[in-house]
Amino acid sequence: MQKDPPDAVYVCQGGILNDYRKLITEFALKSHLPSVYSNLESVLSGGLIYYGAERTDSYRRVAWYVDKILKGKKPTDLPVEQPTKFELVINLKTAKQIGLTIPPNVLARADRVIR
């Protein structure tokens, strides 16, 4: 990465990446790299942008599935769903630290802005 540094970083969630979340966000910040994460915690702890499924809605859908299964429905008879609500969170404090200006039209689309 030092020989050919990236212009930005996209970090998926899961496995070992979750274990090193803080280290990854610190690296991106120290390297002045714009960073997009698929887990909200990374942005709350210093990452630049989170974009992903809105958790509250997802948890409600999980509860619906559990209710149906507990009432006797077979899991294989239930539909497979994809998220329909997504959330955009921008950390302006991080943007300022890495010298990045977020355009007003992007900020206007954000569901939450961390100042």
Residue pairs with C-beta under 8 A, 6 or more apart in sequence:
5 31
5 33
6 33
7 33
7 34
8 33
8 34
8 35
8 36
9 24
9 28
9 33
9 34
9 35
9 36
10 35
10 36
10 37
10 38
11 17
11 24
11 28
11 35
11 36
11 37
11 38
11 42
11 47
12 38
13 37
13 38
13 39
17 24
18 39
21 39
21 41
21 42
21 45
22 45
24 35
24 42
25 35
25 37
25 42
25 45
25 46
25 47
26 46
27 33
28 34
28 35
28 47
28 48
29 35
29 46
29 94
29 97
29 98
32 98
32 99
33 98
34 48
34 49
34 98
34 100
35 42
35 47
35 48
35 49
35 94
36 47
36 48
36 49
36 50
36 51
37 43
37 47
37 49
37 50
38 50
38 51
38 52
39 50
39 52
40 50
40 52
40 55
40 87
40 89
42 50
43 49
43 50
43 89
43 90
43 91
43 94
43 114
44 91
44 114
46 91
46 94
47 91
47 94
48 90
48 91
48 94
48 95
48 98
48 100
49 88
49 89
49 90
49 91
50 87
50 88
50 89
51 86
51 87
51 88
51 89
52 86
52 87
53 83
53 85
53 86
53 87
54 83
54 85
54 86
54 87
54 111
55 87
57 83
57 84
57 85
58 83
61 81
65 75
65 78
68 78
69 75
69 78
87 111
87 112
88 109
88 110
88 111
88 112
89 110
89 111
89 112
89 113
89 114
90 102
90 106
90 107
90 110
90 112
90 113
90 114
91 114
92 102
92 107
92 113
92 114
92 115
93 114
93 115
94 114
95 101
95 102
107 113
